[in-house]
Amino acid sequence: MPKTRWLDDEEQVTWRRFLMASKLLMDRVERDLKRESGLSFAYYDVLARLSEAPGRSMRMADLAAACVFDRSRLSHTIDRLARDGWVRREEAGTDARGQCAVLTAEGVKEVRRAARRHAEQVRELVFDRLSREQQQALSEISAVLATGMADGATLARMGWPDG
């Protein structure tokens, strides 16, 4: 059995700071989205990704990958959003087994309503607190971490931003 590579004191502090900052950020985003728009972050993420997709439509498998959901979780999420009239399911072209999630006109209104405040919140919580150099470092660190956990094809399917 290989020897355990324990974190040294500095690494432990860095890891805990990263975890706490990540948890605090996502808790705040979730809480504020629910308060301001009634949407969970998961629902907002699905609506936002559909709003940015060509034809406001994505194959369910691609949408699940983009949102980092398993297919069951996405299916339940789409069912809920469909009940609210914000998305609908359609067959995926020539592949009768595949389905697409399509953003409805009501869904467009909902995501636009939530997006304005969400963008401002992200700016306040993250970008306004960081210098341009720190923003660049955050982008580079995030890219290194993500590419260490997923291959290029998976990241592309997830809608990994280039640049």
C-alpha positions as CSV (number, residue, x, y, z in Angstrom):
1,M,0.0,0.0,0.0
2,P,1.5,3.4,-1.0
3,K,2.4,5.8,1.7
4,T,-0.3,8.5,2.4
5,R,0.7,11.9,1.2
6,W,-0.8,14.1,4.0
7,L,-1.3,17.8,3.5
8,D,1.2,20.0,5.2
9,D,0.0,22.9,7.3
10,E,0.0,25.4,4.5
11,E,-1.8,23.0,2.1
12,Q,-4.4,22.3,4.8
13,V,-5.1,26.0,5.3
14,T,-5.4,26.5,1.5
15,W,-7.7,23.5,1.1
16,R,-10.0,24.6,4.0
17,R,-10.1,28.2,2.7
18,F,-11.0,26.9,-0.8
19,L,-13.7,24.6,0.6
20,M,-15.2,27.3,2.9
21,A,-15.1,30.0,0.1
22,S,-16.8,27.6,-2.3
23,K,-19.5,26.6,0.2
24,L,-20.2,30.1,1.2
25,L,-20.4,31.3,-2.4
26,M,-22.8,28.6,-3.5
27,D,-24.9,28.9,-0.3
28,R,-25.2,32.7,-0.9
29,V,-26.0,32.3,-4.6
30,E,-28.6,29.6,-3.9
31,R,-30.2,31.6,-1.1
32,D,-30.3,34.9,-3.1
33,L,-31.6,33.2,-6.2
34,K,-34.5,31.6,-4.3
35,R,-35.3,34.8,-2.5
36,E,-35.1,37.1,-5.6
37,S,-36.6,34.7,-8.2
38,G,-37.9,31.6,-6.5
39,L,-35.4,29.5,-8.5
40,S,-32.9,27.1,-7.1
41,F,-29.4,27.4,-8.7
42,A,-30.0,24.0,-10.4
43,Y,-33.1,25.3,-12.1
44,Y,-31.5,28.6,-13.0
45,D,-28.5,26.7,-14.5
46,V,-30.7,24.6,-16.7
47,L,-32.8,27.6,-17.9
48,A,-29.6,29.7,-18.5
49,R,-27.9,27.0,-20.5
50,L,-31.0,26.4,-22.6
51,S,-31.3,30.2,-23.2
52,E,-27.8,30.2,-24.6
53,A,-28.1,27.1,-26.8
54,P,-28.9,27.3,-30.5
55,G,-32.6,27.3,-30.9
56,R,-32.9,27.4,-27.1
57,S,-32.8,23.6,-27.2
58,M,-30.3,20.9,-26.0
59,R,-30.2,17.2,-26.1
60,M,-31.0,15.9,-22.6
61,A,-27.7,14.0,-22.4
62,D,-25.7,17.2,-23.3
63,L,-27.7,19.3,-20.9
64,A,-27.1,16.8,-18.1
65,A,-23.3,16.9,-18.9
66,A,-23.3,20.7,-19.0
67,C,-25.1,21.0,-15.6
68,V,-23.0,18.1,-14.1
69,F,-26.3,16.2,-13.3
70,D,-26.9,12.5,-13.7
71,R,-29.7,11.8,-16.2
72,S,-32.2,11.0,-13.5
73,R,-31.7,14.3,-11.7
74,L,-32.0,16.2,-15.0
75,S,-35.2,14.3,-15.9
76,H,-36.8,15.3,-12.6
77,T,-35.6,18.9,-13.0
78,I,-37.0,19.0,-16.5
79,D,-40.3,17.6,-15.3
80,R,-40.6,20.3,-12.7
81,L,-39.7,23.1,-15.1
82,A,-42.2,21.7,-17.7
83,R,-45.0,21.8,-15.0
84,D,-44.2,25.5,-14.6
85,G,-44.4,25.9,-18.4
86,W,-40.7,27.0,-18.8
87,V,-39.5,24.0,-20.8
88,R,-40.9,21.2,-22.9
89,R,-39.5,17.9,-24.1
90,E,-39.2,17.1,-27.8
91,E,-37.9,14.2,-29.7
92,A,-34.3,14.7,-30.9
93,G,-34.6,14.8,-34.6
94,T,-33.9,11.5,-36.3
95,D,-32.9,9.7,-33.1
96,A,-36.2,8.5,-31.7
97,R,-34.5,7.4,-28.4
98,G,-33.1,10.9,-27.7
99,Q,-35.0,13.8,-26.3
100,C,-34.3,17.5,-26.2
101,A,-35.2,20.1,-23.6
102,V,-36.6,23.3,-25.2
103,L,-36.9,26.6,-23.4
104,T,-40.4,28.1,-23.9
105,A,-41.2,31.8,-24.2
106,E,-42.3,31.8,-20.5
107,G,-39.0,30.1,-19.7
108,V,-37.1,32.9,-21.5
109,K,-39.0,35.5,-19.4
110,E,-38.2,33.7,-16.2
111,V,-34.5,33.3,-16.9
112,R,-34.1,36.9,-18.0
113,R,-35.8,38.0,-14.9
114,A,-33.4,36.0,-12.7
115,A,-30.3,36.6,-14.8
116,R,-30.0,40.4,-14.2
117,R,-29.8,40.0,-10.4
118,H,-27.7,36.8,-10.6
119,A,-25.1,38.6,-12.8
120,E,-24.9,41.5,-10.4
121,Q,-24.5,39.1,-7.5
122,V,-21.7,37.2,-9.1
123,R,-20.0,40.6,-9.8
124,E,-20.4,41.7,-6.2
125,L,-19.4,38.4,-4.6
126,V,-16.5,37.5,-6.9
127,F,-15.2,39.9,-9.5
128,D,-15.5,43.2,-7.6
129,R,-13.4,41.7,-4.8
130,L,-10.6,40.6,-7.1
131,S,-8.0,42.5,-9.1
132,R,-7.7,41.7,-12.8
133,E,-4.6,39.7,-12.0
134,Q,-6.5,37.7,-9.3
135,Q,-9.3,37.1,-11.8
136,Q,-6.9,35.8,-14.3
137,A,-5.3,33.5,-11.6
138,L,-8.7,32.3,-10.6
139,S,-9.5,31.5,-14.3
140,E,-6.2,29.6,-14.7
141,I,-6.5,27.7,-11.4
142,S,-10.1,26.7,-12.3
143,A,-9.0,25.5,-15.7
144,V,-6.2,23.4,-14.2
145,L,-8.5,21.8,-11.6
146,A,-11.2,21.1,-14.2
147,T,-8.9,19.6,-16.8
148,G,-7.4,17.4,-14.1
149,M,-10.8,15.9,-13.4
150,A,-12.3,15.7,-16.9
151,D,-10.9,15.0,-20.3
152,G,-11.2,17.5,-23.1
153,A,-14.1,15.8,-24.8
154,T,-16.1,15.7,-21.5
155,L,-15.3,19.4,-20.9
156,A,-16.4,20.3,-24.4
157,R,-19.6,18.4,-23.9
158,M,-20.1,20.4,-20.7
159,G,-19.8,23.6,-22.6
160,W,-16.3,24.4,-21.2
161,P,-15.6,28.0,-22.1
162,D,-12.6,28.7,-24.3
163,G,-10.5,31.8,-23.8
